[in-house]
């Protein structure tokens, strides 16, 4: 059974982040990558996004799209997020070179090559932080997901 709209949005997030990795590293050699801290940090963030989206994909969609190495993707995300001091750039580079393009192809073949619909990206009110003097904001979870880090907005 094809994924529901929430899973399709997560697959899109994975695809978009994977494409970003390719765009950021397309013309780089390993030495360039290692020596450019800004690019390394930007590139490392995207597998975290891929892994976080993968972690939230339903079991039904994981079974439907069983060619995707779900556990490995989520495992890499966990290393990047929690064991950042132990990141070996050679491993990140190998993932970029050997795993990202096949993932892009798998996600595109699953139909995840279009951004989520406007219906999925409904505006969600985010209350102001008690530590902030700013007012509550209205954000789209498709463009401002980081805002939920500071609030306890339920996710489905």
C-alpha positions in Angstrom: 0.0 0.0 0.0 1.4 3.4 -0.9 2.4 5.8 1.9 -0.1 8.3 3.4 0.5 12.0 3.1 2.5 12.3 6.3 4.9 9.5 5.2 5.1 11.1 1.7 6.1 14.4 3.3 8.8 12.5 5.4 10.1 10.8 2.2 10.2 14.2 0.5 12.2 15.6 3.5 14.6 12.7 3.1 14.9 13.2 -0.7 15.4 17.0 -0.3 18.1 16.5 2.2 19.9 13.9 0.1 19.8 16.1 -2.9 21.2 18.9 -0.8 24.2 16.7 0.2 24.9 16.0 -3.5 24.6 19.7 -4.3 27.0 20.7 -1.5 29.6 18.0 -2.4 29.3 17.5 -6.1 32.5 19.3 -7.1 34.5 18.5 -4.0 37.3 16.1 -3.3 37.6 14.4 0.1 40.5 16.8 1.0 38.4 19.8 0.2 35.5 18.4 2.2 37.7 17.7 5.3 39.3 21.2 5.1 36.1 23.2 4.8 34.4 23.2 8.2 31.3 25.1 6.9 30.6 22.6 4.2 31.3 19.7 6.6 28.8 21.1 9.1 26.2 21.7 6.5 26.6 18.3 4.9 26.5 16.5 8.3 23.2 18.2 9.1 21.4 16.7 6.2 22.0 13.0 7.1 20.6 14.0 10.5 17.5 15.3 8.7 17.3 12.1 6.6 17.6 9.9 9.7 15.0 11.9 11.7 12.5 11.7 8.8 13.2 8.0 8.4 12.8 7.4 12.1 9.2 8.8 11.8 8.2 6.9 8.7 5.5 4.3 9.5 6.3 0.6 9.6 3.8 0.1 6.8 5.7 2.5 4.5 9.1 0.9 5.6 7.7 -2.5 4.5 6.4 -1.0 1.3 9.7 0.6 0.5 11.9 -2.1 1.8 14.9 -1.3 -0.5 15.7 1.6 1.7 18.2 0.7 4.5 16.1 2.2 7.3 18.1 1.0 10.2 21.4 2.2 8.8 20.0 5.6 8.0 18.6 6.0 11.5 21.8 4.7 13.0 23.9 7.2 11.2 21.5 10.0 12.4 22.0 8.8 16.0 25.8 8.9 15.6 25.7 12.4 14.1 23.3 13.7 16.7 24.7 12.0 19.9 28.3 10.9 19.2 29.4 14.0 17.3 32.9 13.9 18.9 33.5 10.5 17.3 32.5 11.3 13.8 35.0 10.0 11.2 35.0 12.1 8.1 36.1 9.1 6.0 32.8 7.4 6.9 30.7 10.4 6.2 32.5 10.8 2.8 31.9 7.1 2.0 28.2 7.5 2.7 28.1 10.6 0.5 29.9 8.8 -2.3 28.2 5.4 -2.1 24.8 5.6 -0.4 23.2 9.0 -1.1 22.7 8.6 -4.9 21.0 5.2 -4.5 18.8 6.6 -1.8 17.8 9.5 -4.1 16.9 7.0 -6.8 14.9 4.8 -4.3 12.9 7.8 -3.0 12.3 9.2 -6.5 11.0 5.8 -7.7 8.7 5.7 -4.7 7.1 9.0 -5.9 8.6 11.2 -3.3 9.9 13.7 -5.9 7.3 16.4 -5.3 7.2 18.6 -2.2 4.4 18.0 0.3 1.0 19.5 -0.6 -0.2 22.7 0.9 -2.7 20.7 2.9 0.1 18.9 4.7 1.8 22.2 5.5 -0.9 23.8 7.5 0.1 26.7 9.8 0.5 25.7 13.4 0.4 28.3 16.2 3.6 28.1 18.3 3.4 29.8 21.7 6.0 32.2 22.8 8.7 30.9 25.1 8.3 31.9 28.7 11.9 33.1 28.6 11.2 35.3 25.6 9.6 38.7 25.3 8.3 37.9 21.8 4.8 37.1 21.0 3.5 33.7 19.8 4.2 33.0 16.2 2.4 31.1 13.4 4.8 28.8 11.5 4.5 26.2 8.9 6.0 22.8 10.0 7.3 22.4 6.5 9.5 25.5 6.7 10.1 26.0 10.4 10.2 22.7 12.1 13.0 23.8 14.4 10.5 25.9 16.3 9.0 22.8 17.9 12.3 22.2 19.6 11.3 24.9 22.1 7.7 23.9 22.5 5.9 20.6 23.2 3.8 20.5 20.1 2.4 17.0 19.6 3.5 15.3 16.4 1.8 12.5 14.5 
